Amino acid sequence: MVRAEAREEADVMNVYLAEQIAKDRLREARELATVARMMGTTRPAPEPLRVTIGLALIRLGRSLAGRTAKGAAGPRRATA
């Protein structure tokens, strides 16, 4: 009889523990969903100014170099 009562108490504790774990996981899932919703409503951050200026300078350099620079960039052979 004593073993059956001890087993019953253990089962009750396991149910309580399972409920607490489920509540914790639900709360964490709701927090993650809230953060995900907030992240979805924000616009992506613009590129830093240095990246924008760098890309503009690369485009400018390519346009100033023209087609001669493209032809000069071909494979070079060593002459002996």
Phi and psi in degrees as a GROMACS rama.xvg file:
@    title "Ramachandran Plot"
@    xaxis  label "Phi"
@    yaxis  label "Psi"
@TYPE xy
-65.1484  -37.9978  VAL-2
-66.1703  -38.574  ARG-3
-65.3894  -39.7084  ALA-4
-68.2401  -40.3827  GLU-5
-63.9674  -40.4042  ALA-6
-64.8896  -39.9588  ARG-7
-63.2035  -41.6857  GLU-8
-65.7446  -38.7045  GLU-9
-64.1285  -39.9105  ALA-10
-64.6845  -39.408  ASP-11
-64.4756  -42.1695  VAL-12
-64.9704  -38.6505  MET-13
-65.5486  -37.464  ASN-14
-65.6307  -42.457  VAL-15
-63.2143  -44.8181  TYR-16
-62.2776  -42.0274  LEU-17
-63.0753  -39.4242  ALA-18
-63.5064  -42.5047  GLU-19
-65.6975  -41.5433  GLN-20
-63.1353  -42.7282  ILE-21
-63.2675  -41.5762  ALA-22
-64.2448  -42.4926  LYS-23
-62.294  -43.4167  ASP-24
-66.5252  -38.9159  ARG-25
-63.7309  -42.1866  LEU-26
-63.2327  -43.1564  ARG-27
-64.2194  -40.1433  GLU-28
-64.7186  -39.3739  ALA-29
-66.0557  -39.4571  ARG-30
-63.9728  -43.0221  GLU-31
-63.8471  -38.7786  LEU-32
-65.5596  -38.1955  ALA-33
-63.9566  -44.7928  THR-34
-63.9165  -41.9079  VAL-35
-63.0586  -39.3597  ALA-36
-63.9233  -41.9539  ARG-37
-66.7488  -37.5226  MET-38
-68.1868  -32.3705  MET-39
-71.5017  -24.6106  GLY-40
-87.4921  -14.1806  THR-41
-86.5812  151.438  THR-42
-83.9899  149.166  ARG-43
-64.7202  147.85  PRO-44
-67.6287  140.169  ALA-45
-68.6945  158.755  PRO-46
-64.8358  149.956  GLU-47
-62.6446  156.372  PRO-48
-59.3107  -38.6596  LEU-49
-64.4356  -33.9318  ARG-50
-69.3616  -43.8626  VAL-51
-61.4778  -45.9496  THR-52
-66.2637  -40.7216  ILE-53
-61.0541  -45.3024  GLY-54
-65.355  -37.3227  LEU-55
-65.0245  -40.2627  ALA-56
-66.3719  -36.8332  LEU-57
-64.4476  -44.6964  ILE-58
-63.3409  -41.3768  ARG-59
-62.993  -44.181  LEU-60
-62.2249  -40.5301  GLY-61
-66.4415  -39.3044  ARG-62
-71.1177  -35.0652  SER-63
-71.1531  -34.234  LEU-64
-69.3976  -33.3345  ALA-65
69.2733  -159.578  GLY-66
-76.4816  -25.2411  ARG-67
-63.5577  -34.4304  THR-68
-69.1384  -32.7524  ALA-69
-68.1021  -39.5509  LYS-70
-70.7578  -33.0332  GLY-71
-74.4447  -16.0107  ALA-72
-84.9874  6.24629  ALA-73
-69.7998  178.063  GLY-74
-67.2835  141.769  PRO-75
-108.657  144.562  ARG-76
-116.293  138.809  ARG-77
-78.2621  136.845  ALA-78
-103.731  140.116  THR-79
